[in-house]
Structures are given as C-alpha cells and as structure tokens.
Amino acid sequence: MAAALGEAAPCLECSFRRTDQGWGFSFGIADTVVSQKALNGDHWDDWMSVTCPTLLVHGTRSDELAAQHAQDMVTRRAGSIRRVELPAGHVVHHDVPDRFADAVAAFLSRPR
C-alpha cells in the first residue's frame, strides 16, 4: 500500500485500514465528500475575523494554495500576519520538517 501511495504515504497512512476483506478507507466516503465541499467557496469573512497574530506557512510548490492567493491573504490582514515561504508542496511539515519547525519556533518566540 505504501509503495502504491508513493510520497503521499506518510500523509495518508491513517486514512486506510486492512480488514479481513482487504484494504479500505478508515472513514466514510460520504463524510469525506461533505467535508471537501465545505472547503469550497468564499472564506474571506472567516479569514478576516481572525484577530490574533497568524503565521501563514506557504509551500511554494503547493497545488492547493496559489502564490497570489497567499499574498492576498497577507495583504487583507496586513499587520497581523507573517508569511513564510518554504520550498515544499502543500504538506510543508512533511516535505521540510526542520525548516517548518524553525519557522514556527521563530514565530512563537517573537515578542507580541
């Protein structure tokens, strides 16, 4: 299973279970579809309602978050957000774990 999933295996390993009937998902597909649909749409009101300092970690090779959208996120919340770009895909903490940890540690140690 891991070989078939390739580089995505570490991110997806908890998504699959082996049973007497073979391999399958560890969750209901219908629930996943509902969850995925909730991700679609306009979430700017939610983003703008966040008032605490925020770290946006952006993988520069992400297929999920375009560079321009990440920049728009920063622009709309100017002053309360810090953006860090790392050479990674969407799952930054998997692709470059040490650099991700360094970015988070630096953000958390900054005086407020």
N, C-alpha and C positions, 0 to 999 in steps of 0.2 A: 504494500500500500504506500509506504513512504517513498519508494523508488518511483512509483507512478505519479505521485504528487510533486516530486522534484523539490525545488527550492521552497515551495509553499508548505511542505510537510510540517515544519515546526509550528507554523501559524494555524494549521488545520487539524493537527493531531487529536485535539479534544473533540473535534466535530464528527468523528467516526468511531464506531464500535463494532467489534466482531462478536457475532452471536452464533448460535447453532445453525442459523440459516445463511451465514456468511457475513460479509461486511455491509454496514448500513449507517445511516446518519444517527447521531445521538440526540436528535431533536426532531420535532415535527416540521415537515417541509412547509405546510400551510402557515405555521407560525413564522417561519423564515421569510416567506413571501410578504406577509403583513409587515414585518419589521423592515424589510427592504423598501417597501412602498413608503413607509414613514420617513425614510431618508430623502426621498424625492420631494422637491418643492422649494418654496421660498422660506428660508430660515433666518433672514436678516433680523427680524424682530427679536428672535431668541438671542442671536449673537450680540445685538446692541443692548440687550437687557443685562448682560454680564457687567458687573461693576468692579470686580476685583482685578488686580494685575494678572495678566494672562500671558503664557508662553505658547506661541504657535510654532511647533516644530514641523518644518516642511521638507519632505523628501523631494529633492529636485527632479527625480525620475518617477514621481508619483503619477499613476494613471487616474487617480481619484481626485486630486486637488491640483488644478492648473496653477501655474505661477501667477498669472494675472488675478485669479480669484483670491489666492493667498494675499497678494498685495492689496486688493480691495478690502479684505478683512482687516488688514493693518490700518489702512487709510481711514476706514469708517470708525475705528476705535483708537485713533491717534492718542498717544499719551498713556494708554493703559495696557498696551500690548507690546510684546517683544517677539520678533520673528527670527528664528534661526533656520537657516537652510543647510541641509546636510546631503551629501552625495548618496542618496538612498531612494528606494521606491516608497510606496505608501506606508509600509510597516517599518518605519525608521528604527525603532528599538530592536528589531530583529536584524536589519541589514548592517547597522553600525552601532552596536550596543554601547561600546565605550564612549563614542562621541555623543550619543544620545544622553547617556548618564552624565557626562561632563556638562552638556548644555543645561540639563535640568538642575544639576547641583549649582551651577553658576547663577541660574535664575533664582533659585531658592535662597541663595546666600546674599543676594543683593539687598541693600537697605531699602526699606519702603518709605 
